[in-house]
C-alpha cells in the first residue's frame, strides 16, 4: 500500500511540476532555420511563451535554433518574432489549440527565406 502511495505521489509531482521527461504528455520540438542568402543580414529571433522567455538569438545563413518543451494540452503557445534587416514577422511557432496540427508529428520546422517564412516547406507568411 505504501509503495502504491509513493508511486502516486511521484507521478503527481511529475505531472504538476512539468517533468522534463514529458511523462504522459508530448515533447514538442520547434526548429527555426535560416535559409537566407549568405551575403545578407543575420536573422534575429526572439521566442517566448507565457511561462518562458527564450531570449534573442542570432542566426547566420544555414544555422538552426531549436527548442523543446513538454506540451500542456490546449494551452501551450510559443510566439516568435523574426527580424532580417528591415524586414520582420511575428507569428505563433506552436499553438496547442491549432486545429489539424500543421507540424510534422511533434516537430515544427520553420525556415526563414528571402521571400517569407515557411513551415514544413510551405510558405505561411510574407515579411512585413
N, C-alpha and C positions, 0 to 999 in steps of 0.2 A: 504493500500500500504506500509506504513512504517513497519507494522507488518511483511509482507512478506519479506521485505528487511532485517529486523533484523534476522529473522529465516534463511534466506540465508547466511547472514554473519556468524552467529553462526555455521551453518553446514559446511561452507567453512573453517572456522578457525579450527574446529574439525578435518576435513579430512586432512588438511595440517599441523597440529600440533600433529598428532599421538595421538588422544584421547585414554585414557586407556580403555574406554568402547568398543573400537573396532567397533564403529558405521559403519555399512555397510560392513566392512572387517571382516575376520575371526580371532578369538582369537585362537592362536596355543599354545599348552602346550607340552613341552618336559620334559620327566621324565627319569632319569638315576638311575638305581637300582643296588646296589652292591649285587650280588648273589655269592660272592666269599667265599671260605672256612673260617670258623670262626677263625682258628688258623693261618691265613696268614696275609701278609702285608695289610695295609689300601689301599684304592683306592683313588688316587689323580685325580681330574678332573679340567679342565680349558676350559670354553666355551666362545665364542665370536662371534660377527658379525662385520660388518664394522662400525656399529654405537655404539655398546655396548660391553664392556669387562666385563664379569660377575665374573671375578676373579677366584682364585684357591679354591677348596673345597675338604675336606677330608671326605670320607665315610667309616664307619666301615661296617662289614657284615650286610646285611639286612637293611641298611639305604638307603634313597632316596634323590636325589637332583632334584628339579623341578623348571622350569622357564616358564614363559608365555610371549607372545608378540602379538601385532597386526600385522597380516601378511601384508606385502607390496607385492601385486601380482607381480609375475615374478622377484622379487628382494630380498626377504627375504632369508638370508642364515646364519645359525649358524653352526659353526665348533667347535668340541670338541676334546680335547686331554686327553686320559685316561692313567694313569700310575699305574701299580701294581707291586711293587718290581722292578725287572729289565726288566719287560715287559711293552710295551706301544702300543698305537694305536691312530692315528689321523683320524678323519672322519667327514663328514658332518652330523650333527644330524638333521638338517632340511634344505631343499632347495626348495623354491617355484617353481623352474624350473624342479623338478622331474617329469618325465613322468609317470603317473599312480602312484600317491602318495602311498608309501608303508606303511604309518602310518594308524592307526585306526582313521578315520574321521579327527579330528583336534588335535589328540594327538599322539605323537611319544613316544613309550615306549621302551627304551633301557635297556639292562641288561648286566652287566659285569660278566662273568662266567670264571671259570678257563681255559676253552678251547677256549674262544673268546668273541666277542661282538655280542649280539643278538638284533634284532628289532622285536617286537611283537612275540616273541617266535621262530623266525627263525634266524639261525646263519648267520651273514653278514660278519664278519671279524675274522681273526685269530690275536692273539697277535703278535707283532714283537719283 
